[in-house]
Amino acid sequence: MAIDSPLDAVIIGGGFYGTAIAIYLAKQRGLKRILLVEREPALLSRASYNNQARVHNGYHYPRSFTTAYRSRVNLPKFIRDWPQAVKQDFVKVYAIACRNSKVTARQFERFCREIGVRIKPADSALKALFESHLIEDVFEVEEYAFDATKLAQWAVCELDESGVKIRLETRVTSIFKGPNKALHIVLQSKHDGDESITCRYVFNCTYSGLNQFAGDFPGTRIGLKHEVAELALVQMPPALQDVGITVMDGPFFSMMPFPALGLHTLSHVRYTPHIHWNDEPVVDPYRKLAHYDRATRIERMVRDAGRYLPTIFESKYVDSLFEVKTVLVKNEEDDGRPILFEKHPELPGCYSILGGKIDNIFDIIEKLDAEYLISESFIDREVR
Ligand SMILES: Cc1cc2nc3c(=O)[nH]c(=O)nc-3n(C[C@H](O)[C@H](O)[C@H](O)COP(=O)(O)OP(=O)(O)OC[C@H]3O[C@@H](n4cnc5c(N)ncnc54)[C@H](O)[C@@H]3O)c2cc1C
């Protein structure tokens, strides 16, 4: 089906960010003709699904105060806006390793107080799960998990209600600067071939694919780093079924409920990242993952995690999620997860956006609130 361009806005990428931004532009900013383009057959099927599903509350970031603090501020808003997608009925535990940890138990407690999050000593039954000679202390905290399939259901309903058009199995290959502030983009569809579309704004919400465009797209100024990450999906034994555990802060592991499948993910700082590379336009991260030999590292993950948490030896491996994880190069050391929000002066009207975590959506919306966006058919008057 041909698109009747010019459009007000094209959103590239139908993950959580692209869908939420399309809905925001239609509902809050009054943009009328919006097209959302997604290369996969379904929305929220890439990083927005293939992740650890943690709604961060700050605990994870003792080395990045800003990320921790923003998480603490954003979590209640996330629960307010997507209550149906937030799983709260499990116990969340942070344990501090005795050796090789970048934070001690006392430092962790102090940090939690500083960012204003709740923390209390875990009860004896929880403590008994851990090998006491390897774990300095164990805390019970408030942190939740999200169900990406529920976020996808929300997105489908809201996009429909907002009149946003959606093109699935379609890839944007190029972005060009046109006359009179117009932008031209080229779509490549499995079914309809190539098509060129004119619009006023482009929102590039493609996460790992941010710099994969030909034409006049200049690339992001902030450097990106990618890794192929493996999250093992496991069936936990009864003692761990309603528990999420993170061992801090170094080469340790996390197990989190994965509500979309009723399983847990198991990830390990040493074994989850399989390969990594710095972003360059000639290497397509999606293609790299598609050709990657996905040999699981579950045995190594469980062997190491089991030293700290022996009950995990009773877990049953089901499958693995593999995804490209993209972070900003500048956060390699501090593990922070800020946002990337770039306007491209060479391509006025084109924005590139990346949220390092799901709750960063509120930081992005705050940025967009400050943007002057022409809310009605600018193009009708100026281009046609
Ligand atoms: C292994 C892993 C673990 C993580 N754990 C957590 C966690 O526990 N908690 C948390 O908050 N965050 C976590 N994250 C980060 C979180 O997943 C991301 O911040 C979030 O999903 C980004 O959403 P997005 O919409 O930008 O990306 P995506 O969901 O990947 O959406 C981008 C979309 O763009 C599409 N696309 C790309 N190029 C094109 C193109 N040229 N044309 C058309 N479509 C295109 C892709 O197919 C994709 O659907 C994790 C990420 C990974 C990978």
The ligand as an SDF file (V2000), in Angstrom:
LIG
                    3D

 53 58  0  0  0  0  0  0  0  0999 V2000
   20.8300   -7.8240   26.7040 C   0  0  0  0  0  0  0  0  0  0  0  0
   20.1300   -6.5650   27.1260 C   0  0  0  0  0  0  0  0  0  0  0  0
   19.7080   -6.4140   28.4340 C   0  0  0  0  0  0  0  0  0  0  0  0
   19.0540   -5.2430   28.8290 C   0  0  0  0  0  0  0  0  0  0  0  0
   18.5070   -5.1780   30.0800 N   0  0  0  0  0  0  0  0  0  0  0  0
   17.7490   -4.1170   30.4170 C   0  0  0  0  0  0  0  0  0  0  0  0
   17.0420   -4.0870   31.6390 C   0  0  0  0  0  0  0  0  0  0  0  0
   17.0580   -5.0350   32.4370 O   0  0  0  0  0  0  0  0  0  0  0  0
   16.3050   -2.9840   31.9350 N   0  0  0  0  0  0  0  0  0  0  0  0
   16.2390   -1.9120   31.0800 C   0  0  0  0  0  0  0  0  0  0  0  0
   15.5630   -0.9310   31.4000 O   0  0  0  0  0  0  0  0  0  0  0  0
   16.8620   -1.9300   29.9080 N   0  0  0  0  0  0  0  0  0  0  0  0
   17.5990   -3.0080   29.5400 C   0  0  0  0  0  0  0  0  0  0  0  0
   18.2170   -3.0470   28.3300 N   0  0  0  0  0  0  0  0  0  0  0  0
   18.1180   -1.8730   27.4580 C   0  0  0  0  0  0  0  0  0  0  0  0
   16.7520   -1.7890   26.7880 C   0  0  0  0  0  0  0  0  0  0  0  0
   16.4580   -3.0320   26.2140 O   0  0  0  0  0  0  0  0  0  0  0  0
   16.7820   -0.6730   25.7530 C   0  0  0  0  0  0  0  0  0  0  0  0
   17.0730    0.5310   26.4060 O   0  0  0  0  0  0  0  0  0  0  0  0
   15.4640   -0.4930   25.0270 C   0  0  0  0  0  0  0  0  0  0  0  0
   14.8800   -1.7020   24.6670 O   0  0  0  0  0  0  0  0  0  0  0  0
   15.7060    0.3340   23.7870 C   0  0  0  0  0  0  0  0  0  0  0  0
   14.4910    0.4310   23.0990 O   0  0  0  0  0  0  0  0  0  0  0  0
   14.4990    0.8550   21.5820 P   0  0  0  0  0  0  0  0  0  0  0  0
   13.1110    1.0330   21.1570 O   0  0  0  0  0  0  0  0  0  0  0  0
   15.4340    2.0090   21.3880 O   0  0  0  0  0  0  0  0  0  0  0  0
   15.2340   -0.3760   20.8700 O   0  0  0  0  0  0  0  0  0  0  0  0
   14.5990   -1.6340   20.0910 P   0  0  0  0  0  0  0  0  0  0  0  0
   13.5530   -2.2870   20.8710 O   0  0  0  0  0  0  0  0  0  0  0  0
   15.7330   -2.4680   19.6190 O   0  0  0  0  0  0  0  0  0  0  0  0
   13.9070   -0.9300   18.8810 O   0  0  0  0  0  0  0  0  0  0  0  0
   14.6180   -0.4740   17.7420 C   0  0  0  0  0  0  0  0  0  0  0  0
   13.8620   -0.9970   16.5520 C   0  0  0  0  0  0  0  0  0  0  0  0
   14.3640   -0.4080   15.3660 O   0  0  0  0  0  0  0  0  0  0  0  0
   14.2430   -1.3550   14.3150 C   0  0  0  0  0  0  0  0  0  0  0  0
   15.1300   -0.9170   13.2540 N   0  0  0  0  0  0  0  0  0  0  0  0
   16.4770   -0.8060   13.2910 C   0  0  0  0  0  0  0  0  0  0  0  0
   16.9410   -0.2920   12.1310 N   0  0  0  0  0  0  0  0  0  0  0  0
   15.8580   -0.0490   11.3450 C   0  0  0  0  0  0  0  0  0  0  0  0
   15.6970    0.5010   10.0340 C   0  0  0  0  0  0  0  0  0  0  0  0
   16.7320    0.9250    9.3100 N   0  0  0  0  0  0  0  0  0  0  0  0
   14.4470    0.5930    9.5050 N   0  0  0  0  0  0  0  0  0  0  0  0
   13.3630    0.1600   10.2440 C   0  0  0  0  0  0  0  0  0  0  0  0
   13.4760   -0.3640   11.4920 N   0  0  0  0  0  0  0  0  0  0  0  0
   14.7020   -0.4470   12.0430 C   0  0  0  0  0  0  0  0  0  0  0  0
   14.6640   -2.6580   14.9900 C   0  0  0  0  0  0  0  0  0  0  0  0
   14.1880   -3.7800   14.2900 O   0  0  0  0  0  0  0  0  0  0  0  0
   14.0330   -2.5070   16.3700 C   0  0  0  0  0  0  0  0  0  0  0  0
   12.7650   -3.1080   16.4760 O   0  0  0  0  0  0  0  0  0  0  0  0
   18.8660   -4.1990   27.9020 C   0  0  0  0  0  0  0  0  0  0  0  0
   19.2810   -4.3600   26.5820 C   0  0  0  0  0  0  0  0  0  0  0  0
   19.8740   -5.5320   26.1760 C   0  0  0  0  0  0  0  0  0  0  0  0
   20.2120   -5.7290   24.7340 C   0  0  0  0  0  0  0  0  0  0  0  0
  1  2  1  0
  2  3  1  0
  2 52  2  0
  3  4  2  0
  4  5  1  0
  4 50  1  0
  5  6  2  0
  6  7  1  0
  6 13  1  0
  7  8  2  0
  7  9  1  0
  9 10  1  0
 10 11  2  0
 10 12  1  0
 12 13  2  0
 13 14  1  0
 14 15  1  0
 14 50  1  0
 15 16  1  0
 16 17  1  0
 16 18  1  0
 18 19  1  0
 18 20  1  0
 20 21  1  0
 20 22  1  0
 22 23  1  0
 23 24  1  0
 24 25  2  0
 24 26  1  0
 24 27  1  0
 27 28  1  0
 28 29  2  0
 28 30  1  0
 28 31  1  0
 31 32  1  0
 32 33  1  0
 33 34  1  0
 33 48  1  0
 34 35  1  0
 35 36  1  0
 35 46  1  0
 36 37  1  0
 36 45  1  0
 37 38  2  0
 38 39  1  0
 39 40  1  0
 39 45  2  0
 40 41  1  0
 40 42  2  0
 42 43  1  0
 43 44  2  0
 44 45  1  0
 46 47  1  0
 46 48  1  0
 48 49  1  0
 50 51  2  0
 51 52  1  0
 52 53  1  0
M  END
$$$$
